[in-house]
Amino acid sequence: MNKELNNAIENNEKVYPQYKFENSKGTSEKSDNATLKLINKLCNIINEQGYCLESDIRGKGQTELQWKRSIQEILSVGKFQRVKASKENKAKYQIPDTVNYQSYVIVNN
């Protein structure tokens, strides 16, 4: 997983140069660390459950703001996909029926 993540980060830096760690005009170190924490939390939840509700990871306040800033980077780096919890997606990704169909779910691509 680490090798895949490193390759994904290298590819991501080409697509999103503002997110490169050494780019002085890009994101701050504090923002980069917060994004990495979100990625770690997301990976842990997906490894445990097979999916993650966006509401579980998004949080409130500063965490929600960081999620909004970093969602595209997180989805592309981790090879994740954000999908609605429709009947088809619930069956495809083994999401329980208790999850509301209007919820967004993050799954492995």
Secondary structure as GFF3:
##gff-version 3
##sequence-region A 1 109
A	DSSP	alpha_helix	2	15	.	.	.	ID=ss1
A	DSSP	three_ten_helix	17	19	.	.	.	ID=ss2
A	DSSP	alpha_helix	29	49	.	.	.	ID=ss3
A	DSSP	beta_strand	52	53	.	.	.	ID=ss4
A	DSSP	alpha_helix	54	58	.	.	.	ID=ss5
A	DSSP	alpha_helix	62	77	.	.	.	ID=ss6
A	DSSP	beta_strand	80	84	.	.	.	ID=ss7
A	DSSP	alpha_helix	87	93	.	.	.	ID=ss8
A	DSSP	beta_strand	104	108	.	.	.	ID=ss9
###
